[in-house]
Amino acid sequence: MIVRQARYRILYRDIDSMGYLYYGRYLALFELGRVEWMREEGFRYRDMEERLGLALPVTEARCRYRSPLRYDDLATVHTWIAAWSATTLRFAHELRLEEDGSRLCATGEVELACVRRGGGRPARLPAELREVLERCAPGARGRRRGGEEPERP
């Protein structure tokens, strides 16, 4: 199982009136992790949309908040494949504050379904992506949703 990391410095625009990272921004950081995971494995989401006419809309998202992030904190999103099937893909994420001994700030999972662009009809994951998944997360194929926390490789 391959775990990839993406770093992000919390900007002033990201915080709420209490000075913490706004809760909805955690999902945006999970997206950053997913996009960078796919890019680092040689599969760009944009290519799938433009060349293959497929999209991966989110069908389920879950986040457990553990410890707040604040303005100017340096966060790292750790991302890996939790499960995948012929038509769906589930990423697991951990968000950590690197400046404080890698303190765990949030965990979560995001499930995506493969659909045809335009009509939104279900489709199989493209062969190129399935090859990446077979190489990076062979044990996650067909795995059902786990418990409260995403299983860390």
C-alpha positions, 0 to 999 in steps of 0.5 A: 500500500502506497502512502503519499504526502502533500503539504499545505500552509494554512492561509488566513482565508482558511480560518473561521472566526475562532481562528481555527481551520474552517471545518469544510476546508478539511475536505479540500485538503483531502482533495489535495491529497487525492489529486497529488496521490494520483499525479505522483502515481502517473495518473492525472485526473484531468487526463481522465476527464479530457481524454476518456470522458470520465469523472469521479464525483464524490459519493460519500465523505467522512471526517473526524476532527481531532485537533485544530489547525490554525493560521500559518500552520504547516499541515501534511495530508497523508493519503492512501487507497482504502478500497476500490472496485470496478466502479468506485474508489475510496481514499483514506486520509490523515491530516497532521500538523508537522510543526508539532511532532506530526500531531494528528488533526483529522482522519477521514475517507472519501468515496468516488464513483466513476461516471461518464461526463455529461450524462452521469451514467455509471462506468468502470474505472479506466484500465490505466487507473485500475493498473495503478490501483493493482500496483499500489493497493492490490489488497484494497480491491473489493474491501468493504468500508471499515470501522470508525477510523480508516485502516492505516497501511 
